[in-house]
Amino acid sequence: MNEKRTIAYFSMEVGVEPAMPTYSGGLGVLAGDTIRSAADLRVPMVAVTLLYRKGYFRQKLEADGWQREEPAAWAVEDFLEEMPQRTSVTVEGRTVHLRAWRYEVKGVSDFKVPVFFLDSDLPENSEWDRTLTHFLYGGDQHYRLCQEVIIGIGGVRILRALGYDRIERFHMNEGHSSLLTLELLDEEARKAGRQSIIHEDIEAVRKRCVFTTHTPVPAGHDQFSLDLVNRVLGHRQVFVDMKDIFCCEGLLNMTYLALNLSRYINGVAKKHGEVSRLMFSGHTIDAITNGVHAATWVSKPFQELYDRYIPGWREDNFSLRYALNIPKQEVWEAHQEAKNELIEYVNRKTGVGMDVNILTIGFARRATEYKRGDLLFQDIDRLRIISSKTGPLQVIYAGKAHPQDQGGKELIKRIFQAKESLKKEIKIAYVENYDIELGKIMTSGVDLWLNTPQPPMEASGTSGMKSALNGAPSLSVLDGWWIEGHIDGVTGWSIGESRRGTVESSDWSKDASSLYEKMEHIILPLFYHDRDRFVDVMRHCIALNGSFFNTHRMILEYVLKAYFR
């Protein structure tokens, strides 16, 4: 029996090791960083996710930039410990047996947070049921709903089987796991000796649940037809009796389920909190801005620098504000060391032949249209002029498109076309198979981090937080976390003006023009002709952004606002 008051953290994807393809991007990497900070700060947490035996996918890019997907199989036993406990869920009237694999995240003081990966690939299950924990974001609606039954209902059951009977809060990191509320409602009814769920059960469950929404667009929220729900879960009277809790516009909406059954709800940046309150009127929605795990994302040269000048920074990330006291020359030398590693890596992988002395821009994130990875190429002729007359530049790209996202795949192709068009004037590399390892090398080695989302579609963004920890300032559209993190000319630079409008109010040509203006008149002249002031910006982005936009600060906010009050 588990005597500790525990926080159960549920996430559809969790990134804990580069070689474990159990994450696709920001959501999974954030989950991994959250768990690491919980371990560092000794927050009693247990995490639940799915195993994804076949992984997300490995990205291969053709000569024209067209993305091909290859399986990302991995040796589960090399990383995880199989647990003896078993549980099961009912899917379409069949019993689907589940086991759990354990991974331990160890904090700076050896405190451990376990992560349990649920696995349906057991011989006692049917062939199809065995595949339910094979692919991350694979398959159709039917496959996805079955997966969400496993993580939500199966996740609660496996925790009970493992002895976690004093769970203080159930934290749903996005809506994928919100069926856990159904299992908690059933538990309440069983405790009272009832078969039916009543409103008192709703209130009891609501007190124990926390929900973080990450998606500022309606299309990003999972919803399923009631026919499919009844087919997968069986007919449940509660869907009829309490339709207002479970359903929205005749569909089981996983986000609305989490909203209706959580006592604390938050967006992941101040702006995203505002957008979420407009999207989900009637719900009280707070904001806790995302962060990144500092010790994970700081490059070795900067780790050594911080160890010399700011001992204890790993435990107290806020102490990074003292980076302003680090001699500028040493900051530059640490940066150059990280940059050399990046340029060598990119040249080895792509053969582009980049030069360590040229201002290097990085852009790496999921390849999807609203991220506008090709905004830099809106006016190729102007970019040519800037590079030839103001100062040379080179650009490194990385990022996967979801296999079903044709627009994202076309975006990569457009970047390849620009790369070809500019090859005589500007070196551009697109490094395939973006993962945690590549993300770290890029965010620590570039001179400037570029971020160009279409407002207000960037819930938070975290890649610029990683670059800030390594002294690489951002040039970014004012959306997500950058609204809070930017002080123009101090921590980096903004693209365009702050806007409170809708997606439609975002003007591509104005944003591109602003990007070029900042590059031509401020950033390139600073980098090439006033290195002292450029390094000053680097120190400020460590001291002001790195010290605050980290998961240590973030997890403490969850502790104070959501977990133990």
C-alpha positions in Angstrom: 0.0 0.0 0.0 1.3 3.4 -0.9 1.1 5.8 2.1 2.3 9.0 0.3 0.0 11.7 -1.0 0.9 11.3 -4.7 0.2 13.4 -7.8 -0.7 11.1 -10.8 0.4 12.8 -14.0 -1.2 11.5 -17.2 0.2 12.3 -20.7 -0.4 10.7 -24.0 3.4 11.1 -24.8 6.4 11.4 -22.5 9.9 12.0 -23.7 12.5 10.8 -21.2 15.3 9.4 -23.5 16.2 10.4 -27.1 16.5 6.7 -28.0 12.9 6.0 -26.7 10.5 7.2 -29.5 7.6 7.6 -27.0 7.1 11.3 -27.9 6.4 13.3 -31.1 7.3 16.8 -30.0 6.5 19.6 -27.6 3.8 17.9 -25.5 6.0 14.8 -24.8 9.2 16.8 -24.2 7.3 19.1 -21.8 6.0 16.0 -19.9 9.5 14.6 -19.6 10.8 18.0 -18.3 7.9 18.3 -15.9 8.7 14.9 -14.4 12.5 15.7 -14.2 11.7 18.9 -12.2 9.3 17.0 -9.9 12.1 14.6 -9.2 14.6 17.5 -8.6 12.2 19.3 -6.2 11.0 16.0 -4.5 7.4 16.4 -5.5 5.7 13.0 -5.0 4.6 12.2 -8.5 3.9 9.1 -10.6 3.5 9.4 -14.4 1.4 7.3 -16.8 1.6 7.0 -20.5 1.5 4.4 -23.3 4.4 2.3 -24.5 4.5 2.9 -28.3 6.5 -0.2 -29.2 6.7 0.9 -32.8 7.4 4.5 -31.8 6.4 7.7 -33.6 8.4 7.4 -36.8 11.8 8.1 -38.2 11.9 10.8 -40.8 13.6 10.4 -44.1 13.7 13.3 -46.6 13.9 12.9 -50.3 16.1 15.2 -52.4 13.1 17.5 -53.0 12.2 17.5 -49.3 9.3 15.1 -49.5 9.0 13.3 -46.1 8.9 9.5 -45.9 8.1 7.8 -42.6 10.0 4.7 -41.4 9.2 2.6 -38.3 11.0 3.6 -35.1 11.2 0.2 -33.4 13.3 0.1 -30.2 14.3 -2.5 -27.6 11.9 -1.9 -24.7 13.8 -4.1 -22.4 17.0 -2.0 -22.7 15.3 0.9 -21.0 12.4 -0.3 -19.0 11.6 -2.8 -16.2 8.5 -5.0 -16.7 6.2 -4.9 -13.6 4.5 -8.1 -12.4 1.2 -6.4 -11.8 -1.5 -6.6 -14.5 -4.8 -5.0 -15.2 -7.4 -4.9 -18.0 -10.0 -2.8 -19.7 -13.1 -3.7 -21.7 -13.0 -2.6 -25.4 -16.0 -3.5 -27.6 -17.0 -6.2 -25.1 -13.5 -7.8 -25.1 -11.1 -7.9 -22.2 -7.9 -6.2 -23.2 -5.1 -7.2 -20.8 -2.5 -4.7 -19.9 1.0 -4.6 -18.3 3.2 -1.8 -17.2 6.9 -1.0 -17.8 8.7 1.2 -15.3 11.2 3.9 -16.0 12.7 5.9 -13.1 13.5 9.6 -13.4 16.1 10.4 -10.8 16.4 14.0 -9.4 19.5 15.9 -8.3 19.2 14.5 -4.7 18.4 10.9 -5.9 14.6 11.4 -5.3 12.8 9.2 -7.9 9.7 9.7 -10.0 8.4 6.5 -11.7 6.9 6.6 -15.2 4.7 3.7 -16.1 4.3 2.8 -19.8 1.1 0.8 -20.5 1.4 -2.1 -22.9 -1.3 -4.2 -24.6 1.1 -6.4 -26.6 0.4 -9.6 -24.7 -0.2 -13.1 -26.1 -3.6 -13.3 -24.4 -4.9 -10.4 -26.4 -6.2 -10.5 -30.0 -3.8 -9.5 -32.8 -5.5 -6.1 -33.2 -5.7 -5.4 -29.5 -1.9 -6.1 -29.2 -1.3 -3.2 -31.6 -3.2 -0.6 -29.5 0.0 0.5 -27.8 2.2 0.3 -30.8 1.9 3.7 -32.5 1.8 7.2 -31.2 -0.9 9.3 -33.0 -1.4 6.4 -35.5 -4.6 4.9 -36.9 -8.1 6.3 -37.2 -10.7 7.6 -34.7 -11.5 4.1 -33.6 -7.9 3.3 -32.8 -7.4 6.6 -31.1 -10.5 6.1 -28.8 -9.3 2.6 -27.9 -5.9 4.1 -26.9 -7.6 6.7 -24.8 -9.6 4.1 -23.0 -6.3 2.4 -22.2 -4.5 5.4 -20.9 -7.5 6.9 -19.0 -9.3 3.9 -17.6 -6.4 1.4 -17.8 -4.0 4.1 -16.3 -6.1 4.5 -13.1 -6.5 0.7 -12.8 -2.7 0.0 -13.2 -1.9 2.6 -10.5 -4.4 0.9 -8.1 -2.8 -2.5 -8.9 0.6 -1.0 -8.2 -0.6 0.2 -4.7 -1.2 3.9 -5.4 -4.3 4.3 -3.2 -3.6 7.8 -1.9 -3.5 9.9 -5.0 -4.1 13.5 -4.1 -4.6 14.8 -7.7 -5.0 13.4 -11.1 -3.3 15.8 -13.6 -4.4 15.4 -17.2 -1.8 16.9 -19.5 -4.1 17.6 -22.4 -7.5 15.9 -22.9 -6.4 12.5 -24.2 -6.5 10.8 -20.8 -9.8 12.4 -19.6 -11.6 9.0 -19.5 -9.8 8.6 -16.3 -12.6 10.6 -14.8 -15.1 7.9 -15.8 -13.0 5.3 -13.9 -12.9 7.6 -10.9 -16.7 8.1 -11.0 -17.1 4.3 -11.1 -14.8 4.0 -8.1 -17.0 6.5 -6.2 -20.2 4.6 -7.0 -18.6 1.3 -6.0 -17.4 2.7 -2.7 -21.0 3.7 -1.9 -22.3 0.3 -3.0 -24.1 1.8 -6.0 -24.1 0.8 -9.7 -25.3 4.2 -10.9 -23.3 7.5 -10.8 -24.9 10.5 -9.0 -24.0 14.2 -8.8 -22.2 13.8 -5.5 -19.8 11.5 -7.3 -19.2 14.2 -9.9 -18.3 16.7 -7.2 -16.0 14.2 -5.4 -14.1 13.5 -8.7 -13.9 17.1 -9.7 -12.1 17.9 -6.4 -9.3 15.5 -7.3 -8.7 16.4 -11.0 -6.4 19.0 -12.7 -6.5 19.7 -16.4 -3.9 21.5 -18.6 -5.1 22.5 -22.1 -2.4 23.1 -24.7 -4.4 23.6 -27.9 -5.8 27.0 -28.9 -7.7 25.8 -31.9 -10.9 23.7 -31.9 -9.5 21.1 -34.4 -6.9 20.1 -31.8 -9.4 18.6 -29.4 -10.3 15.0 -29.6 -14.0 14.2 -30.0 -15.8 11.0 -30.9 -19.3 10.2 -32.2 -21.6 8.6 -29.6 -22.1 5.6 -31.9 -18.4 4.9 -31.7 -18.2 5.6 -28.0 -21.1 3.1 -27.4 -19.4 0.6 -29.6 -16.1 0.8 -27.8 -17.1 1.5 -24.2 -20.6 -0.2 -24.3 -23.8 1.6 -23.5 -23.4 3.6 -20.3 -26.5 5.3 -18.8 -24.3 8.1 -17.4 -23.8 9.4 -21.0 -27.6 9.8 -21.2 -28.3 11.0 -17.6 -25.4 13.5 -17.5 -25.1 14.4 -21.1 -24.1 18.0 -20.2 -21.0 16.6 -18.5 -19.8 14.2 -21.1 -21.0 15.5 -24.4 -20.7 18.7 -26.5 -22.8 19.1 -29.7 -23.7 15.4 -29.7 -20.1 14.2 -29.4 -17.9 12.9 -26.6 -15.5 15.8 -26.4 -12.4 14.8 -24.4 -11.5 18.4 -23.6 -15.0 19.3 -22.4 -15.0 16.1 -20.3 -11.7 17.3 -18.6 -13.0 20.8 -18.2 -16.3 19.7 -16.6 -14.6 17.3 -14.2 -11.6 19.3 -13.0 -11.3 21.7 -10.0 -8.3 23.5 -11.5 -7.8 24.2 -15.2 -5.0 26.1 -16.9 -3.6 27.2 -20.2 0.1 27.2 -20.8 0.9 30.9 -21.2 -0.9 34.1 -20.1 -2.1 34.8 -23.6 -3.2 31.1 -24.0 -5.2 31.4 -20.8 -7.0 34.4 -22.4 -7.6 32.5 -25.6 -8.9 29.4 -23.7 -11.3 31.5 -21.6 -12.8 32.8 -24.9 -13.0 29.3 -26.4 -14.4 27.7 -23.3 -16.6 30.4 -21.8 -18.2 29.4 -18.5 -15.1 27.7 -17.2 -12.6 29.3 -14.8 -9.2 28.9 -16.6 -6.0 30.1 -15.1 -2.6 30.2 -16.8 0.8 28.6 -15.8 3.4 29.3 -18.4 5.4 26.3 -19.6 9.1 25.9 -18.9 11.9 23.6 -19.7 14.2 21.5 -17.5 17.3 23.7 -17.3 19.9 21.0 -16.4 18.7 18.9 -19.4 18.8 21.6 -22.0 22.0 23.6 -21.0 24.9 22.5 -23.2 28.1 21.2 -21.6 30.1 24.4 -22.1 27.4 26.5 -20.4 27.0 23.9 -17.6 30.7 24.3 -16.8 30.4 28.1 -17.0 27.4 28.1 -14.6 29.1 25.6 -12.3 32.0 28.1 -11.9 30.0 31.3 -11.5 26.5 30.1 -10.2 27.0 27.0 -8.1 23.7 25.4 -7.2 21.9 26.6 -10.4 20.6 23.1 -11.0 18.6 23.1 -7.8 17.8 26.8 -7.9 17.2 27.8 -11.5 16.2 31.3 -10.4 19.9 31.9 -9.5 20.6 32.0 -13.3 19.7 35.7 -13.0 23.3 36.1 -11.8 24.5 35.3 -15.3 24.8 39.1 -15.8 27.9 38.9 -13.6 29.6 36.3 -15.9 32.4 37.9 -18.0 31.3 38.6 -21.5 34.3 36.9 -23.0 33.6 33.7 -21.2 30.0 33.7 -22.3 31.1 34.1 -25.9 33.7 31.3 -25.6 31.2 28.9 -24.2 28.8 29.8 -27.0 31.5 29.3 -29.6 32.2 25.8 -28.2 28.6 24.8 -28.5 28.3 26.4 -31.9 31.3 24.5 -33.2 29.7 21.2 -32.1 26.5 22.2 -34.0 28.2 23.2 -37.2 30.3 20.0 -37.2 27.2 18.0 -36.6 25.2 19.7 -39.4 28.0 19.5 -41.9 28.5 15.8 -41.1 24.8 15.1 -41.6 24.0 17.3 -44.6 27.3 18.2 -46.3 26.1 21.8 -46.6 29.4 23.2 -45.6 28.4 25.8 -43.0 30.9 28.2 -41.5 31.2 28.7 -37.8 31.9 32.4 -38.2 28.6 33.2 -39.9 25.5 34.3 -38.0 23.5 31.0 -37.7 19.7 31.0 -37.4 17.9 28.0 -36.0 14.3 26.9 -36.6 13.2 23.5 -35.3 9.7 22.4 -34.3 6.8 20.3 -35.7 6.4 21.0 -39.4 2.9 22.3 -39.7 1.5 25.3 -41.6 0.6 27.6 -38.7 4.2 27.5 -37.5 5.0 29.3 -40.8 8.5 27.8 -41.2 8.8 29.5 -44.6 8.0 33.1 -43.5 11.7 33.8 -43.8 11.4 33.2 -47.5 8.5 35.5 -48.3 10.8 37.8 -50.2 13.8 35.8 -51.3 15.3 38.8 -53.2 15.3 40.9 -50.1 16.9 38.1 -48.1 19.6 37.9 -50.8 20.3 41.6 -50.5 20.4 41.6 -46.7 22.9 38.7 -46.7 25.2 40.2 -49.3 25.1 43.8 -48.1 24.5 43.7 -44.3 26.2 40.5 -43.3 26.1 36.8 -44.2 23.7 34.4 -42.6 23.0 30.7 -42.6 19.9 28.8 -41.5 19.4 25.4 -39.9 16.0 23.7 -40.0 14.6 20.6 -38.5 11.1 19.2 -37.8 8.7 16.4 -38.6 5.3 16.7 -40.2 2.6 14.4 -38.9 2.2 11.5 -41.4 -1.4 12.7 -42.2 -0.5 16.4 -42.4 -0.2 17.1 -46.1 0.2 20.8 -45.5 3.1 20.2 -43.2 4.8 18.0 -45.7 4.3 20.6 -48.4 5.8 23.2 -46.1 9.1 21.1 -45.8 9.1 21.0 -49.6 8.8 24.8 -49.9 11.8 25.2 -47.5 13.8 22.8 -49.7 12.8 24.9 -52.8 14.0 28.1 -51.0 17.2 26.2 -50.0 17.9 25.4 -53.7 17.0 28.9 -54.9 19.4 30.5 -52.3 22.2 28.0 -52.4 24.7 30.4 -54.0 24.1 33.1 -51.4 22.8 31.6 -48.2 23.6 28.1 -46.9 20.5 26.4 -45.6 20.4 22.9 -44.0 17.3 20.8 -43.2 18.4 18.1 -40.7 16.1 15.1 -40.7 14.6 13.2 -37.8 14.3 15.9 -35.3 14.4 14.5 -31.7 15.5 15.5 -28.2 19.2 15.0 -29.0 19.1 17.2 -32.2 16.9 19.8 -30.4 19.6 20.2 -27.7 22.4 20.5 -30.2 20.5 23.1 -32.2 19.1 25.3 -29.3 22.5 25.4 -27.7 24.6 26.1 -30.8 22.7 28.7 -32.9 23.3 32.5 -32.6 19.6 33.3 -33.1 16.4 31.3 -32.5 13.6 32.0 -35.0 9.9 31.5 -34.2 7.2 32.6 -36.6 3.8 31.1 -35.5 0.5 32.5 -36.7 -1.1 34.3 -33.7 -2.9 33.2 -31.6 -2.2 29.6 -32.4 1.0 29.1 -30.4 -0.2 28.0 -27.0 3.2 28.5 -25.5 6.2 27.2 -27.4 9.3 26.0 -25.5 12.2 25.8 -28.0 13.1 29.5 -27.5 13.3 28.8 -23.7 15.9 26.2 -24.4 17.9 28.5 -26.6 17.7 31.3 -23.9 19.3 28.9 -21.3 22.3 28.7 -23.7 22.5 32.4 -24.4 20.9 32.3 -27.8 18.3 35.1 -28.1 15.0 34.8 -29.9 13.6 36.6 -32.9 9.9 35.7 -32.6 6.4 36.7 -33.3 4.6 38.0 -30.2 2.6 34.9 -29.3 2.7 32.2 -26.6 5.5 32.6 -24.0 7.4 35.3 -26.0 4.7 37.9 -25.1 5.9 37.4 -21.5 9.6 36.8 -22.2 10.6 39.5 -24.7 12.1 42.8 -23.9 13.0 44.1 -27.3 16.7 44.6 -27.7 17.3 43.1 -24.2 16.3 39.4 -24.3 15.8 39.2 -28.1 13.6 40.8 -30.7 10.0 40.8 -31.7 8.5 40.2 -35.1 5.6 42.5 -35.7 3.4 44.1 -33.1 1.5 42.6 -30.2 -2.0 41.6 -31.5 -5.1 40.6 -29.6 -7.1 39.6 -32.7 -7.9 36.3 -34.4 -5.9 34.2 -36.7 -7.1 36.2 -39.7 -5.6 39.4 -38.3 -2.1 38.0 -38.8 -0.5 39.6 -41.8 2.2 37.5 -43.5 3.7 40.3 -45.5 3.8 42.7 -42.5 5.4 40.0 -40.3 7.9 39.1 -43.0 8.8 42.8 -43.5 9.3 43.2 -39.7 11.5 40.1 -39.7 13.7 41.6 -42.5 13.8 45.0 -40.8 15.1 43.5 -37.5 17.6 41.4 -39.3 18.9 44.1 -41.6 19.0 47.1 -39.2 19.5 45.6 -35.8 20.6 42.0 -35.5 23.2 41.5 -38.2 24.9 44.9 -37.5 25.0 44.0 -33.8 26.4 40.6 -34.4 29.2 41.6 -36.8 30.0 45.1 -35.6 29.1 45.4 -31.9 29.9 42.0 -30.4 30.0 43.4 -26.9 26.4 44.5 -27.1 25.3 41.3 -28.8 26.8 39.3 -25.9 25.0 41.6 -23.5 21.7 40.5 -25.1 22.9 36.9 -24.6 23.6 37.4 -20.9 20.2 39.1 -20.4 18.3 36.3 -22.1 19.9 33.8 -19.7 19.4 36.0 -16.7 15.8 37.1 -17.4 14.4 34.3 -19.5 16.4 31.2 -18.5 15.9 32.0 -14.8 12.1 32.1 -15.1 10.9 30.0 -18.0 11.9 26.7 -16.6 10.0 23.7 -15.2 11.3 24.2 -11.7 9.3 27.5 -11.5 6.4 25.8 -13.4 6.1 22.8 -11.1 6.2 25.0 -8.0 3.2 27.0 -9.5 1.3 23.7 -9.9 2.2 22.7 -6.3 0.9 26.0 -5.0 -2.2 26.5 -7.2 -3.3 22.9 -8.1 -1.7 20.0 -6.4 -2.0 20.6 -2.6 -4.6 23.2 -2.1 
